[in-house]
C-alpha cells in the first residue's frame, strides 16, 4: 500500500494518466518526484502542488530511500531510471497496478472500453460531485469544468478510467465495472480482437456490479454470459435505455426507460449518439453509487466535455472543433454527430494517423470512417516514439478514403501545408474538425486564430 509519508518516483510523470495518479498521491500526503523528457501543463501543475519534477531522464533521479518507482507503459524496461531502481532493490510498479492499490481504499467505479472512457468517467465524476458526494476521480484527459483530471475527495467513492493498452486491467478490481465497447486497438499487446475481448471479460469477472453497453455486439455477447449485469443501450432492449433521441448542435435530448418504464427525460450539453451511450453508462454507474437515475440525468446538465473531446476552438462564419478521436469507429461516430446536430453543413476533416503500428493494422478501416465527410486532409503519421515501419504511411488512409467513399481525400505533406490548404478551400458555413491523438490540434488552433482575426472572407455572412 502507498501510505502517507512514503516516497514515490514516477518515470514518465508528464503523461496524462501518470500525472493524474501523481496528483492523487500528493493529496494523500505522499512525497512525489518524477521525470519526463519535456515539461508540459501537467508537470507545471504537479510542481505547483509540491512534486519534485525533473526535465530529462537520469539514473541520478532515483535514490536509495524511495519506497516505490511507478512507471508508464510507454517506458522501456531497460530505461536507465528503472535499472537504477532495480540496483537499489526498489519495487517498480506499473501505473495501472499502482492505481489498483489506491482504489482498494475506496468503493470504486472503473470505466473501461475501447472508446468513450474519458468522457464517461468525467460524466460520472460530474454527477457524483453535483450530488454532493465529494467523490475522488482520475480521468485520462484534462477536465476544466472539474478543475483537473484527478481529485482526491473525502467521500467513499472513487471513479477511474481503466486503460487496457498494456493488458494490466485484468489485475484490477473495481466494485462497479463499466464496459463501454470493444474494438481493435493496442495490437502490440493483444494478438487479436478475441484477446482484447477476453481481457475485458476478465476485468468484469472481478466486479460486484457490471454495467454493459450492449449496442456493441461483443459487449452484448458478454452480457449473455452475465445475466445479473445491468445493461444500457439505445438500439436494443436493456435495463436502462435511451429513446426518442433529438440533436440540436451542442445538445442531445432523449427519454430514459428503466426496465421498459419511462422514468424521465434528459438534455445533455454534448452532441451525438455516441455521447448518449456514454451518458447511459454514467447514469447506470451513478445509480449503482446511490444516485437515482432521474436525479443523475438532471445533474448531467452541468457536464462539460474534457479537453480535446469535441472542443470548440472558433465560431466565426466557420465552426472549428478539435477532437481526440484516432480510431475508425470514433471518427465515424463524431462525423455522424456533426451531420445530426448541424445538418446541411459542409464537413472538412483533418486527420493525423497515430502510430505506424496502428496505421499498419487499421489503415484500410479508416476509409469508411470518413464516409460522411465532404473533404478529408490527411497528414503524415504521428509516430509517438515508434520507429518507422517500412511501407507504412498515411497514404494507406488516403487511398482507402478515395477508394471506399465519395469523400475527397487530400494529402497534406506537413501541418503547415494542411493549414495553407484549409485556407484555400474553406467557405462560409463550413464545419472543420481535426482528429488525432498526436499534435494535430495545432493545425486547427492556428486556423481558429486566423479566423478569429477576421482574415477570412472579410464581411462574409456569419453562420450560427
TORKOL-4160 file (C-alpha; in steps of 0.2 Angstrom, whole numbers, padded with zeros to 4 digits, m for minus):
464
<pt num="1" X="0000" Y="0000" Z="0000"/>
<pt num="2" X="0006" Y="0018" Z="m0004"/>
<pt num="3" X="0005" Y="0026" Z="0013"/>
<pt num="4" X="0005" Y="0044" Z="0018"/>
<pt num="5" X="0023" Y="0050" Z="0020"/>
<pt num="6" X="0031" Y="0037" Z="0008"/>
<pt num="7" X="0042" Y="0042" Z="m0006"/>
<pt num="8" X="0037" Y="0038" Z="m0024"/>
<pt num="9" X="0046" Y="0042" Z="m0040"/>
<pt num="10" X="0036" Y="0042" Z="m0057"/>
<pt num="11" X="0046" Y="0039" Z="m0073"/>
<pt num="12" X="0036" Y="0047" Z="m0087"/>
<pt num="13" X="0027" Y="0059" Z="m0075"/>
<pt num="14" X="0020" Y="0071" Z="m0088"/>
<pt num="15" X="0008" Y="0058" Z="m0096"/>
<pt num="16" X="m0010" Y="0062" Z="m0093"/>
<pt num="17" X="m0013" Y="0045" Z="m0083"/>
<pt num="18" X="0004" Y="0046" Z="m0073"/>
<pt num="19" X="0001" Y="0065" Z="m0069"/>
<pt num="20" X="m0017" Y="0061" Z="m0063"/>
<pt num="21" X="m0011" Y="0047" Z="m0051"/>
<pt num="22" X="0003" Y="0058" Z="m0045"/>
<pt num="23" X="m0009" Y="0072" Z="m0041"/>
<pt num="24" X="m0020" Y="0059" Z="m0031"/>
<pt num="25" X="m0004" Y="0053" Z="m0021"/>
<pt num="26" X="0001" Y="0071" Z="m0017"/>
<pt num="27" X="m0016" Y="0074" Z="m0010"/>
<pt num="28" X="m0014" Y="0058" Z="0001"/>
<pt num="29" X="0002" Y="0065" Z="0008"/>
<pt num="30" X="0014" Y="0055" Z="m0002"/>
<pt num="31" X="0031" Y="0063" Z="m0007"/>
<pt num="32" X="0031" Y="0063" Z="m0026"/>
<pt num="33" X="0045" Y="0065" Z="m0038"/>
<pt num="34" X="0046" Y="0061" Z="m0056"/>
<pt num="35" X="0054" Y="0064" Z="m0073"/>
<pt num="36" X="0049" Y="0067" Z="m0091"/>
<pt num="37" X="0058" Y="0072" Z="m0107"/>
<pt num="38" X="0048" Y="0088" Z="m0109"/>
<pt num="39" X="0039" Y="0100" Z="m0097"/>
<pt num="40" X="0021" Y="0102" Z="m0100"/>
<pt num="41" X="0005" Y="0108" Z="m0092"/>
<pt num="42" X="0004" Y="0093" Z="m0081"/>
<pt num="43" X="0022" Y="0094" Z="m0075"/>
<pt num="44" X="0019" Y="0113" Z="m0071"/>
<pt num="45" X="0003" Y="0109" Z="m0061"/>
<pt num="46" X="0012" Y="0095" Z="m0051"/>
<pt num="47" X="0027" Y="0106" Z="m0047"/>
<pt num="48" X="0015" Y="0119" Z="m0041"/>
<pt num="49" X="0006" Y="0106" Z="m0030"/>
<pt num="50" X="0023" Y="0101" Z="m0022"/>
<pt num="51" X="0030" Y="0087" Z="m0033"/>
<pt num="52" X="0049" Y="0087" Z="m0037"/>
<pt num="53" X="0049" Y="0086" Z="m0057"/>
<pt num="54" X="0065" Y="0083" Z="m0067"/>
<pt num="55" X="0065" Y="0088" Z="m0086"/>
<pt num="56" X="0075" Y="0074" Z="m0094"/>
<pt num="57" X="0079" Y="0056" Z="m0088"/>
<pt num="58" X="0094" Y="0051" Z="m0077"/>
<pt num="59" X="0098" Y="0037" Z="m0065"/>
<pt num="60" X="0103" Y="0051" Z="m0053"/>
<pt num="61" X="0084" Y="0054" Z="m0051"/>
<pt num="62" X="0082" Y="0038" Z="m0042"/>
<pt num="63" X="0089" Y="0037" Z="m0024"/>
<pt num="64" X="0090" Y="0023" Z="m0012"/>
<pt num="65" X="0077" Y="0030" Z="0000"/>
<pt num="66" X="0062" Y="0028" Z="m0012"/>
<pt num="67" X="0048" Y="0016" Z="m0007"/>
<pt num="68" X="0042" Y="0014" Z="m0025"/>
<pt num="69" X="0045" Y="0018" Z="m0043"/>
<pt num="70" X="0030" Y="0020" Z="m0054"/>
<pt num="71" X="0032" Y="0018" Z="m0072"/>
<pt num="72" X="0022" Y="0022" Z="m0088"/>
<pt num="73" X="0018" Y="0008" Z="m0100"/>
<pt num="74" X="0027" Y="0019" Z="m0113"/>
<pt num="75" X="0044" Y="0017" Z="m0104"/>
<pt num="76" X="0055" Y="0003" Z="m0110"/>
<pt num="77" X="0061" Y="m0010" Z="m0097"/>
<pt num="78" X="0079" Y="m0006" Z="m0099"/>
<pt num="79" X="0076" Y="0013" Z="m0095"/>
<pt num="80" X="0091" Y="0020" Z="m0085"/>
<pt num="81" X="0080" Y="0025" Z="m0071"/>
<pt num="82" X="0072" Y="0008" Z="m0070"/>
<pt num="83" X="0089" Y="0000" Z="m0070"/>
<pt num="84" X="0094" Y="0011" Z="m0055"/>
<pt num="85" X="0078" Y="0006" Z="m0046"/>
<pt num="86" X="0082" Y="m0012" Z="m0048"/>
<pt num="87" X="0100" Y="m0009" Z="m0042"/>
<pt num="88" X="0093" Y="m0001" Z="m0026"/>
<pt num="89" X="0080" Y="m0015" Z="m0025"/>
<pt num="90" X="0066" Y="m0003" Z="m0026"/>
<pt num="91" X="0049" Y="m0010" Z="m0031"/>
<pt num="92" X="0045" Y="m0005" Z="m0049"/>
<pt num="93" X="0026" Y="m0004" Z="m0051"/>
<pt num="94" X="0016" Y="m0001" Z="m0067"/>
<pt num="95" X="0004" Y="0014" Z="m0066"/>
<pt num="96" X="m0012" Y="0004" Z="m0068"/>
<pt num="97" X="m0006" Y="m0008" Z="m0054"/>
<pt num="98" X="m0002" Y="0007" Z="m0043"/>
<pt num="99" X="m0020" Y="0014" Z="m0047"/>
<pt num="100" X="m0027" Y="m0003" Z="m0041"/>
<pt num="101" X="m0019" Y="m0001" Z="m0025"/>
<pt num="102" X="m0026" Y="0016" Z="m0022"/>
<pt num="103" X="m0043" Y="0011" Z="m0027"/>
<pt num="104" X="m0044" Y="m0003" Z="m0014"/>
<pt num="105" X="m0046" Y="0010" Z="0000"/>
<pt num="106" X="m0062" Y="0016" Z="m0009"/>
<pt num="107" X="m0079" Y="0010" Z="m0016"/>
<pt num="108" X="m0073" Y="0011" Z="m0034"/>
<pt num="109" X="m0081" Y="0013" Z="m0051"/>
<pt num="110" X="m0070" Y="0008" Z="m0066"/>
<pt num="111" X="m0074" Y="0013" Z="m0083"/>
<pt num="112" X="m0066" Y="0003" Z="m0097"/>
<pt num="113" X="m0068" Y="0001" Z="m0116"/>
<pt num="114" X="m0060" Y="0005" Z="m0132"/>
<pt num="115" X="m0069" Y="0021" Z="m0134"/>
<pt num="116" X="m0078" Y="0034" Z="m0123"/>
<pt num="117" X="m0068" Y="0030" Z="m0107"/>
<pt num="118" X="m0063" Y="0048" Z="m0103"/>
<pt num="119" X="m0080" Y="0056" Z="m0107"/>
<pt num="120" X="m0089" Y="0043" Z="m0097"/>
<pt num="121" X="m0078" Y="0044" Z="m0082"/>
<pt num="122" X="m0080" Y="0063" Z="m0082"/>
<pt num="123" X="m0098" Y="0061" Z="m0083"/>
<pt num="124" X="m0098" Y="0050" Z="m0068"/>
<pt num="125" X="m0087" Y="0062" Z="m0059"/>
<pt num="126" X="m0098" Y="0077" Z="m0063"/>
<pt num="127" X="m0114" Y="0068" Z="m0057"/>
<pt num="128" X="m0106" Y="0062" Z="m0040"/>
<pt num="129" X="m0099" Y="0080" Z="m0037"/>
<pt num="130" X="m0115" Y="0088" Z="m0041"/>
<pt num="131" X="m0124" Y="0076" Z="m0030"/>
<pt num="132" X="m0113" Y="0082" Z="m0015"/>
<pt num="133" X="m0104" Y="0065" Z="m0013"/>
<pt num="134" X="m0086" Y="0073" Z="m0014"/>
<pt num="135" X="m0080" Y="0058" Z="m0024"/>
<pt num="136" X="m0062" Y="0055" Z="m0030"/>
<pt num="137" X="m0059" Y="0053" Z="m0048"/>
<pt num="138" X="m0045" Y="0050" Z="m0061"/>
<pt num="139" X="m0048" Y="0054" Z="m0079"/>
<pt num="140" X="m0037" Y="0051" Z="m0094"/>
<pt num="141" X="m0040" Y="0069" Z="m0100"/>
<pt num="142" X="m0039" Y="0087" Z="m0093"/>
<pt num="143" X="m0057" Y="0092" Z="m0087"/>
<pt num="144" X="m0058" Y="0111" Z="m0085"/>
<pt num="145" X="m0075" Y="0110" Z="m0078"/>
<pt num="146" X="m0069" Y="0098" Z="m0064"/>
<pt num="147" X="m0054" Y="0108" Z="m0061"/>
<pt num="148" X="m0042" Y="0094" Z="m0066"/>
<pt num="149" X="m0041" Y="0077" Z="m0072"/>
<pt num="150" X="m0039" Y="0070" Z="m0054"/>
<pt num="151" X="m0045" Y="0074" Z="m0037"/>
<pt num="152" X="m0045" Y="0066" Z="m0020"/>
<pt num="153" X="m0061" Y="0069" Z="m0011"/>
<pt num="154" X="m0067" Y="0064" Z="0007"/>
<pt num="155" X="m0081" Y="0053" Z="0000"/>
<pt num="156" X="m0082" Y="0034" Z="m0001"/>
<pt num="157" X="m0082" Y="0033" Z="m0020"/>
<pt num="158" X="m0068" Y="0034" Z="m0032"/>
<pt num="159" X="m0071" Y="0033" Z="m0051"/>
<pt num="160" X="m0057" Y="0030" Z="m0063"/>
<pt num="161" X="m0054" Y="0027" Z="m0081"/>
<pt num="162" X="m0046" Y="0010" Z="m0084"/>
<pt num="163" X="m0034" Y="0009" Z="m0098"/>
<pt num="164" X="m0032" Y="m0008" Z="m0107"/>
<pt num="165" X="m0017" Y="m0003" Z="m0118"/>
<pt num="166" X="m0004" Y="m0014" Z="m0108"/>
<pt num="167" X="m0016" Y="m0028" Z="m0103"/>
<pt num="168" X="m0015" Y="m0025" Z="m0084"/>
<pt num="169" X="m0033" Y="m0021" Z="m0082"/>
<pt num="170" X="m0035" Y="m0040" Z="m0079"/>
<pt num="171" X="m0027" Y="m0037" Z="m0062"/>
<pt num="172" X="m0038" Y="m0023" Z="m0057"/>
<pt num="173" X="m0054" Y="m0025" Z="m0046"/>
<pt num="174" X="m0067" Y="m0012" Z="m0046"/>
<pt num="175" X="m0083" Y="m0013" Z="m0036"/>
<pt num="176" X="m0093" Y="m0006" Z="m0051"/>
<pt num="177" X="m0086" Y="m0011" Z="m0068"/>
<pt num="178" X="m0092" Y="m0002" Z="m0083"/>
<pt num="179" X="m0088" Y="m0008" Z="m0101"/>
<pt num="180" X="m0092" Y="0004" Z="m0115"/>
<pt num="181" X="m0087" Y="m0006" Z="m0131"/>
<pt num="182" X="m0074" Y="m0017" Z="m0138"/>
<pt num="183" X="m0064" Y="m0013" Z="m0153"/>
<pt num="184" X="m0047" Y="m0017" Z="m0162"/>
<pt num="185" X="m0033" Y="m0007" Z="m0154"/>
<pt num="186" X="m0017" Y="m0010" Z="m0145"/>
<pt num="187" X="m0012" Y="m0024" Z="m0155"/>
<pt num="188" X="0006" Y="m0023" Z="m0149"/>
<pt num="189" X="m0002" Y="m0030" Z="m0133"/>
<pt num="190" X="m0016" Y="m0041" Z="m0139"/>
<pt num="191" X="m0014" Y="m0053" Z="m0154"/>
<pt num="192" X="m0031" Y="m0051" Z="m0160"/>
<pt num="193" X="m0049" Y="m0044" Z="m0156"/>
<pt num="194" X="m0053" Y="m0060" Z="m0146"/>
<pt num="195" X="m0039" Y="m0057" Z="m0134"/>
<pt num="196" X="m0045" Y="m0040" Z="m0131"/>
<pt num="197" X="m0062" Y="m0046" Z="m0128"/>
<pt num="198" X="m0056" Y="m0059" Z="m0116"/>
<pt num="199" X="m0046" Y="m0046" Z="m0106"/>
<pt num="200" X="m0062" Y="m0036" Z="m0104"/>
<pt num="201" X="m0071" Y="m0051" Z="m0098"/>
<pt num="202" X="m0058" Y="m0055" Z="m0085"/>
<pt num="203" X="m0059" Y="m0037" Z="m0079"/>
<pt num="204" X="m0078" Y="m0038" Z="m0077"/>
<pt num="205" X="m0077" Y="m0055" Z="m0068"/>
<pt num="206" X="m0069" Y="m0047" Z="m0053"/>
<pt num="207" X="m0083" Y="m0034" Z="m0050"/>
<pt num="208" X="m0098" Y="m0035" Z="m0039"/>
<pt num="209" X="m0108" Y="m0024" Z="m0051"/>
<pt num="210" X="m0106" Y="m0024" Z="m0070"/>
<pt num="211" X="m0113" Y="m0011" Z="m0082"/>
<pt num="212" X="m0113" Y="m0016" Z="m0100"/>
<pt num="213" X="m0117" Y="m0005" Z="m0116"/>
<pt num="214" X="m0124" Y="m0019" Z="m0126"/>
<pt num="215" X="m0127" Y="m0009" Z="m0143"/>
<pt num="216" X="m0109" Y="m0016" Z="m0146"/>
<pt num="217" X="m0111" Y="m0034" Z="m0152"/>
<pt num="218" X="m0096" Y="m0040" Z="m0142"/>
<pt num="219" X="m0102" Y="m0032" Z="m0126"/>
<pt num="220" X="m0119" Y="m0040" Z="m0129"/>
<pt num="221" X="m0111" Y="m0057" Z="m0130"/>
<pt num="222" X="m0103" Y="m0055" Z="m0113"/>
<pt num="223" X="m0119" Y="m0049" Z="m0106"/>
<pt num="224" X="m0127" Y="m0065" Z="m0111"/>
<pt num="225" X="m0115" Y="m0073" Z="m0100"/>
<pt num="226" X="m0118" Y="m0062" Z="m0086"/>
<pt num="227" X="m0137" Y="m0061" Z="m0083"/>
<pt num="228" X="m0136" Y="m0051" Z="m0067"/>
<pt num="229" X="m0127" Y="m0037" Z="m0076"/>
<pt num="230" X="m0135" Y="m0020" Z="m0079"/>
<pt num="231" X="m0137" Y="m0017" Z="m0097"/>
<pt num="232" X="m0138" Y="0000" Z="m0106"/>
<pt num="233" X="m0142" Y="0003" Z="m0124"/>
<pt num="234" X="m0151" Y="0014" Z="m0137"/>
<pt num="235" X="m0155" Y="0001" Z="m0151"/>
<pt num="236" X="m0158" Y="m0015" Z="m0140"/>
<pt num="237" X="m0169" Y="m0019" Z="m0126"/>
<pt num="238" X="m0159" Y="m0015" Z="m0110"/>
<pt num="239" X="m0161" Y="m0011" Z="m0091"/>
<pt num="240" X="m0158" Y="0007" Z="m0095"/>
<pt num="241" X="m0162" Y="0013" Z="m0112"/>
<pt num="242" X="m0162" Y="0030" Z="m0121"/>
<pt num="243" X="m0176" Y="0033" Z="m0134"/>
<pt num="244" X="m0183" Y="0047" Z="m0144"/>
<pt num="245" X="m0166" Y="0055" Z="m0147"/>
<pt num="246" X="m0166" Y="0073" Z="m0153"/>
<pt num="247" X="m0150" Y="0083" Z="m0158"/>
<pt num="248" X="m0148" Y="0101" Z="m0160"/>
<pt num="249" X="m0130" Y="0107" Z="m0162"/>
<pt num="250" X="m0121" Y="0105" Z="m0144"/>
<pt num="251" X="m0136" Y="0097" Z="m0136"/>
<pt num="252" X="m0144" Y="0080" Z="m0136"/>
<pt num="253" X="m0161" Y="0076" Z="m0129"/>
<pt num="254" X="m0169" Y="0059" Z="m0125"/>
<pt num="255" X="m0181" Y="0050" Z="m0115"/>
<pt num="256" X="m0175" Y="0037" Z="m0102"/>
<pt num="257" X="m0183" Y="0020" Z="m0099"/>
<pt num="258" X="m0179" Y="0009" Z="m0085"/>
<pt num="259" X="m0184" Y="m0009" Z="m0087"/>
<pt num="260" X="m0196" Y="m0003" Z="m0100"/>
<pt num="261" X="m0204" Y="0011" Z="m0090"/>
<pt num="262" X="m0201" Y="0029" Z="m0094"/>
<pt num="263" X="m0194" Y="0037" Z="m0079"/>
<pt num="264" X="m0188" Y="0054" Z="m0085"/>
<pt num="265" X="m0181" Y="0064" Z="m0100"/>
<pt num="266" X="m0164" Y="0072" Z="m0101"/>
<pt num="267" X="m0154" Y="0085" Z="m0111"/>
<pt num="268" X="m0136" Y="0084" Z="m0110"/>
<pt num="269" X="m0124" Y="0098" Z="m0117"/>
<pt num="270" X="m0114" Y="0086" Z="m0129"/>
<pt num="271" X="m0118" Y="0081" Z="m0147"/>
<pt num="272" X="m0120" Y="0064" Z="m0154"/>
<pt num="273" X="m0127" Y="0047" Z="m0151"/>
<pt num="274" X="m0111" Y="0040" Z="m0145"/>
<pt num="275" X="m0111" Y="0053" Z="m0131"/>
<pt num="276" X="m0129" Y="0047" Z="m0127"/>
<pt num="277" X="m0122" Y="0030" Z="m0125"/>
<pt num="278" X="m0108" Y="0037" Z="m0114"/>
<pt num="279" X="m0121" Y="0046" Z="m0103"/>
<pt num="280" X="m0131" Y="0030" Z="m0101"/>
<pt num="281" X="m0116" Y="0021" Z="m0094"/>
<pt num="282" X="m0113" Y="0036" Z="m0082"/>
<pt num="283" X="m0131" Y="0036" Z="m0077"/>
<pt num="284" X="m0130" Y="0017" Z="m0073"/>
<pt num="285" X="m0114" Y="0019" Z="m0063"/>
<pt num="286" X="m0121" Y="0034" Z="m0053"/>
<pt num="287" X="m0137" Y="0023" Z="m0050"/>
<pt num="288" X="m0125" Y="0010" Z="m0043"/>
<pt num="289" X="m0117" Y="0023" Z="m0032"/>
<pt num="290" X="m0134" Y="0028" Z="m0025"/>
<pt num="291" X="m0139" Y="0042" Z="m0036"/>
<pt num="292" X="m0157" Y="0039" Z="m0043"/>
<pt num="293" X="m0157" Y="0040" Z="m0062"/>
<pt num="294" X="m0169" Y="0055" Z="m0064"/>
<pt num="295" X="m0158" Y="0065" Z="m0052"/>
<pt num="296" X="m0142" Y="0060" Z="m0061"/>
<pt num="297" X="m0150" Y="0064" Z="m0078"/>
<pt num="298" X="m0153" Y="0082" Z="m0071"/>
<pt num="299" X="m0136" Y="0084" Z="m0064"/>
<pt num="300" X="m0128" Y="0079" Z="m0081"/>
<pt num="301" X="m0135" Y="0095" Z="m0087"/>
<pt num="302" X="m0119" Y="0103" Z="m0078"/>
<pt num="303" X="m0107" Y="0092" Z="m0088"/>
<pt num="304" X="m0094" Y="0099" Z="m0100"/>
<pt num="305" X="m0083" Y="0088" Z="m0111"/>
<pt num="306" X="m0065" Y="0085" Z="m0107"/>
<pt num="307" X="m0051" Y="0094" Z="m0116"/>
<pt num="308" X="m0049" Y="0088" Z="m0134"/>
<pt num="309" X="m0066" Y="0080" Z="m0134"/>
<pt num="310" X="m0076" Y="0089" Z="m0147"/>
<pt num="311" X="m0068" Y="0105" Z="m0141"/>
<pt num="312" X="m0074" Y="0121" Z="m0149"/>
<pt num="313" X="m0060" Y="0132" Z="m0155"/>
<pt num="314" X="m0069" Y="0145" Z="m0165"/>
<pt num="315" X="m0086" Y="0150" Z="m0172"/>
<pt num="316" X="m0084" Y="0164" Z="m0184"/>
<pt num="317" X="m0093" Y="0160" Z="m0200"/>
<pt num="318" X="m0084" Y="0144" Z="m0199"/>
<pt num="319" X="m0085" Y="0131" Z="m0185"/>
<pt num="320" X="m0068" Y="0124" Z="m0179"/>
<pt num="321" X="m0068" Y="0110" Z="m0167"/>
<pt num="322" X="m0054" Y="0098" Z="m0161"/>
<pt num="323" X="m0056" Y="0080" Z="m0156"/>
<pt num="324" X="m0045" Y="0066" Z="m0149"/>
<pt num="325" X="m0053" Y="0053" Z="m0159"/>
<pt num="326" X="m0040" Y="0042" Z="m0168"/>
<pt num="327" X="m0049" Y="0025" Z="m0171"/>
<pt num="328" X="m0061" Y="0022" Z="m0186"/>
<pt num="329" X="m0076" Y="0020" Z="m0175"/>
<pt num="330" X="m0073" Y="0035" Z="m0165"/>
<pt num="331" X="m0071" Y="0046" Z="m0181"/>
<pt num="332" X="m0086" Y="0039" Z="m0189"/>
<pt num="333" X="m0097" Y="0042" Z="m0174"/>
<pt num="334" X="m0091" Y="0060" Z="m0172"/>
<pt num="335" X="m0094" Y="0065" Z="m0190"/>
<pt num="336" X="m0111" Y="0057" Z="m0189"/>
<pt num="337" X="m0114" Y="0069" Z="m0173"/>
<pt num="338" X="m0110" Y="0084" Z="m0184"/>
<pt num="339" X="m0122" Y="0078" Z="m0198"/>
<pt num="340" X="m0136" Y="0076" Z="m0185"/>
<pt num="341" X="m0133" Y="0092" Z="m0175"/>
<pt num="342" X="m0128" Y="0103" Z="m0189"/>
<pt num="343" X="m0137" Y="0097" Z="m0204"/>
<pt num="344" X="m0133" Y="0105" Z="m0221"/>
<pt num="345" X="m0115" Y="0110" Z="m0216"/>
<pt num="346" X="m0100" Y="0105" Z="m0227"/>
<pt num="347" X="m0089" Y="0094" Z="m0216"/>
<pt num="348" X="m0070" Y="0096" Z="m0218"/>
<pt num="349" X="m0060" Y="0084" Z="m0208"/>
<pt num="350" X="m0041" Y="0085" Z="m0204"/>
<pt num="351" X="m0034" Y="0068" Z="m0199"/>
<pt num="352" X="m0016" Y="0064" Z="m0192"/>
<pt num="353" X="m0014" Y="0045" Z="m0191"/>
<pt num="354" X="m0007" Y="0040" Z="m0174"/>
<pt num="355" X="0007" Y="0027" Z="m0173"/>
<pt num="356" X="0014" Y="0017" Z="m0188"/>
<pt num="357" X="0009" Y="0001" Z="m0179"/>
<pt num="358" X="m0009" Y="0007" Z="m0178"/>
<pt num="359" X="m0009" Y="0013" Z="m0196"/>
<pt num="360" X="m0002" Y="m0004" Z="m0202"/>
<pt num="361" X="m0016" Y="m0013" Z="m0193"/>
<pt num="362" X="m0031" Y="m0002" Z="m0196"/>
<pt num="363" X="m0026" Y="0009" Z="m0211"/>
<pt num="364" X="m0039" Y="0001" Z="m0223"/>
<pt num="365" X="m0053" Y="0003" Z="m0210"/>
<pt num="366" X="m0051" Y="0022" Z="m0210"/>
<pt num="367" X="m0059" Y="0024" Z="m0227"/>
<pt num="368" X="m0076" Y="0021" Z="m0222"/>
<pt num="369" X="m0073" Y="0031" Z="m0206"/>
<pt num="370" X="m0074" Y="0047" Z="m0217"/>
<pt num="371" X="m0089" Y="0042" Z="m0227"/>
<pt num="372" X="m0100" Y="0056" Z="m0220"/>
<pt num="373" X="m0087" Y="0070" Z="m0223"/>
<pt num="374" X="m0085" Y="0080" Z="m0238"/>
<pt num="375" X="m0066" Y="0083" Z="m0238"/>
<pt num="376" X="m0053" Y="0075" Z="m0228"/>
<pt num="377" X="m0035" Y="0081" Z="m0226"/>
<pt num="378" X="m0023" Y="0068" Z="m0221"/>
<pt num="379" X="m0006" Y="0072" Z="m0213"/>
<pt num="380" X="0009" Y="0062" Z="m0211"/>
<pt num="381" X="0009" Y="0049" Z="m0196"/>
<pt num="382" X="0012" Y="0055" Z="m0179"/>
<pt num="383" X="0025" Y="0042" Z="m0173"/>
<pt num="384" X="0023" Y="0043" Z="m0154"/>
<pt num="385" X="0041" Y="0037" Z="m0152"/>
<pt num="386" X="0038" Y="0022" Z="m0163"/>
<pt num="387" X="0051" Y="0018" Z="m0176"/>
<pt num="388" X="0046" Y="0019" Z="m0194"/>
<pt num="389" X="0039" Y="0004" Z="m0202"/>
<pt num="390" X="0044" Y="0002" Z="m0220"/>
<pt num="391" X="0030" Y="0003" Z="m0232"/>
<pt num="392" X="0018" Y="0011" Z="m0219"/>
<pt num="393" X="0012" Y="0029" Z="m0222"/>
<pt num="394" X="m0003" Y="0039" Z="m0221"/>
<pt num="395" X="m0005" Y="0036" Z="m0240"/>
<pt num="396" X="m0014" Y="0020" Z="m0234"/>
<pt num="397" X="m0028" Y="0030" Z="m0226"/>
<pt num="398" X="m0029" Y="0042" Z="m0240"/>
<pt num="399" X="m0031" Y="0029" Z="m0253"/>
<pt num="400" X="m0044" Y="0020" Z="m0243"/>
<pt num="401" X="m0055" Y="0035" Z="m0242"/>
<pt num="402" X="m0054" Y="0039" Z="m0260"/>
<pt num="403" X="m0057" Y="0021" Z="m0265"/>
<pt num="404" X="m0071" Y="0017" Z="m0252"/>
<pt num="405" X="m0081" Y="0033" Z="m0251"/>
<pt num="406" X="m0086" Y="0049" Z="m0260"/>
<pt num="407" X="m0076" Y="0060" Z="m0248"/>
<pt num="408" X="m0062" Y="0069" Z="m0256"/>
<pt num="409" X="m0046" Y="0065" Z="m0248"/>
<pt num="410" X="m0031" Y="0077" Z="m0250"/>
<pt num="411" X="m0013" Y="0073" Z="m0244"/>
<pt num="412" X="m0005" Y="0086" Z="m0233"/>
<pt num="413" X="0014" Y="0085" Z="m0233"/>
<pt num="414" X="0015" Y="0094" Z="m0216"/>
<pt num="415" X="0005" Y="0103" Z="m0203"/>
<pt num="416" X="0009" Y="0120" Z="m0211"/>
<pt num="417" X="0004" Y="0113" Z="m0228"/>
<pt num="418" X="m0013" Y="0107" Z="m0220"/>
<pt num="419" X="m0016" Y="0125" Z="m0214"/>
<pt num="420" X="m0012" Y="0133" Z="m0231"/>
<pt num="421" X="m0024" Y="0120" Z="m0240"/>
<pt num="422" X="m0038" Y="0124" Z="m0227"/>
<pt num="423" X="m0036" Y="0142" Z="m0230"/>
<pt num="424" X="m0038" Y="0139" Z="m0249"/>
<pt num="425" X="m0054" Y="0128" Z="m0248"/>
<pt num="426" X="m0064" Y="0134" Z="m0233"/>
<pt num="427" X="m0081" Y="0143" Z="m0237"/>
<pt num="428" X="m0093" Y="0151" Z="m0225"/>
<pt num="429" X="m0103" Y="0139" Z="m0215"/>
<pt num="430" X="m0090" Y="0125" Z="m0216"/>
<pt num="431" X="m0088" Y="0114" Z="m0201"/>
<pt num="432" X="m0069" Y="0110" Z="m0199"/>
<pt num="433" X="m0064" Y="0096" Z="m0186"/>
<pt num="434" X="m0047" Y="0089" Z="m0183"/>
<pt num="435" X="m0044" Y="0071" Z="m0177"/>
<pt num="436" X="m0030" Y="0063" Z="m0169"/>
<pt num="437" X="m0021" Y="0058" Z="m0153"/>
<pt num="438" X="m0005" Y="0067" Z="m0158"/>
<pt num="439" X="m0002" Y="0086" Z="m0161"/>
<pt num="440" X="m0015" Y="0089" Z="m0175"/>
<pt num="441" X="m0024" Y="0101" Z="m0163"/>
<pt num="442" X="m0010" Y="0114" Z="m0168"/>
<pt num="443" X="m0017" Y="0114" Z="m0185"/>
<pt num="444" X="m0035" Y="0119" Z="m0180"/>
<pt num="445" X="m0029" Y="0130" Z="m0166"/>
<pt num="446" X="m0019" Y="0141" Z="m0179"/>
<pt num="447" X="m0034" Y="0140" Z="m0191"/>
<pt num="448" X="m0045" Y="0146" Z="m0177"/>
<pt num="449" X="m0033" Y="0161" Z="m0174"/>
<pt num="450" X="m0033" Y="0165" Z="m0192"/>
<pt num="451" X="m0052" Y="0166" Z="m0192"/>
<pt num="452" X="m0053" Y="0175" Z="m0176"/>
<pt num="453" X="m0043" Y="0189" Z="m0183"/>
<pt num="454" X="m0056" Y="0192" Z="m0197"/>
<pt num="455" X="m0044" Y="0187" Z="m0211"/>
<pt num="456" X="m0056" Y="0175" Z="m0219"/>
<pt num="457" X="m0068" Y="0182" Z="m0232"/>
<pt num="458" X="m0069" Y="0199" Z="m0224"/>
<pt num="459" X="m0088" Y="0203" Z="m0221"/>
<pt num="460" X="m0094" Y="0186" Z="m0227"/>
<pt num="461" X="m0111" Y="0181" Z="m0219"/>
<pt num="462" X="m0109" Y="0173" Z="m0202"/>
<pt num="463" X="m0117" Y="0156" Z="m0200"/>
<pt num="464" X="m0123" Y="0151" Z="m0182"/>
